[in-house]
Amino acid sequence: MVPTYSSNVILAKARAMYGRRLTRANYRELLECRTVSEVASYLKNQTSYGSILAGINESDIHRGQLEIRLRQKLFEDNSALCRYEVTIGEHFANYLISRGEIEQILHSLVLLEGDVPEEYLFAMPAYLTAHTHLDLTALSHIRSYDDLLLAVSHTPYCKALESFRPAPGVPLNYTGIENALYTYLYGQVFEVIRKYTRGETAVQLRQMFESYIDLQNYLRIARLRFIHNEGIDVVRSALLPFGQLHERHLNALLEAQSQEELASIIRKTPVGMQFIKSQGSYAYVEQLMNRTKYRICRRDIRFSTHPSVVLMSYIFLMEIEVGDIITIVEGIRYQLAPDEIKSMLTVVDF
């Protein structure tokens, strides 16, 4: 009786929360804003983001402060929703925390490599401190890779990071570190799916995450091959060891000679044939990944009858929405035309 009741609750709750998403009119009006303050004021007074922005002085809010507030609402809403899902909601809440911890470690590494590690303090998500075992304040004090290892010494990430300790004069292998941390994260996710789900729920969750990983690997190939000009063996070593891509498709992607050829190949893969409908252009390669993920999750939140699938669909969809808002803010910051900003968004054209 309890599982059936809780299933109905999570389905209704997630879909009701998704019903409060930004509308086409909201997107159109956000694109008409001229400053970050105008965006903050609009979100505060016209959208469901008003609760997290209550009490702020929108005329003084900085871009980074606005982003932290938006991500705080995202984290709190997602964590609250996970509590309604009695089967694996707690495990998915832990996934969100672990992913947040990994993002903070990687951000601190970027700042360390840029010789400005002290700037982490100004971007630190204070809302995460109550949920994480990671000492975020310690990340703002690191001045070397050894300091980072000390800061994470009590976490499961330390072992992965230790193997990438850079030798004197050798550049930090950021791509390798990123791959190792996310390999750990997704390994945990698939273990949760294996242990705590059955039947169609397990099938749909695996497809959701495997499709997302296929797209992440596609993005990594595009970046490393055609932006950083890395060789095939280097790129292959940077791919996540999960997903549905057949070896022949993976080899074809790695051997592609242009981004156009790469895009043509991904459309012939299972994830491409099922979800990548458009042959149109994309402002940047991340859009193909985000829009495909959007299609998958929009379908599942509407039609899936499995609470954990609807839960994760909601989480991914709202992450995409927050990403779009941040893109609008960045576009305004760099004084881009509204149509140019619009071309970079994931949701607005659907």
HELIX and SHEET records of a PDB file:
HELIX    1   1 VAL A    2  TYR A   18  1                                  17    
HELIX    2   2 ARG A   24  LEU A   31  1                                   8    
HELIX    3   3 VAL A   36  GLN A   46  1                                  11    
HELIX    4   4 GLY A   50  LEU A   53  1                                   4    
HELIX    5   5 ARG A   63  CYS A   82  1                                  20    
HELIX    6   6 GLY A   89  GLU A  113  1                                  25    
HELIX    7   7 PRO A  117  GLU A  119  5                                   3    
HELIX    8   8 TYR A  120  ALA A  123  1                                   4    
HELIX    9   9 ALA A  126  LEU A  128  5                                   3    
HELIX   10  10 LEU A  136  LEU A  139  1                                   4    
HELIX   11  11 TYR A  145  ALA A  151  1                                   7    
HELIX   12  12 CYS A  158  GLU A  162  1                                   5    
HELIX   13  13 TYR A  174  TYR A  196  1                                  23    
HELIX   14  14 GLY A  199  PHE A  226  1                                  28    
HELIX   15  15 ILE A  232  SER A  237  1                                   6    
HELIX   16  16 GLU A  247  GLU A  255  1                                   9    
HELIX   17  17 GLN A  259  ILE A  266  1                                   8    
HELIX   18  18 PRO A  270  PHE A  275  1                                   6    
HELIX   19  19 VAL A  285  PHE A  303  1                                  19    
HELIX   20  20 PRO A  307  ARG A  333  1                                  27    
HELIX   21  21 PRO A  338  LYS A  342  1                                   5    
END                                                                             
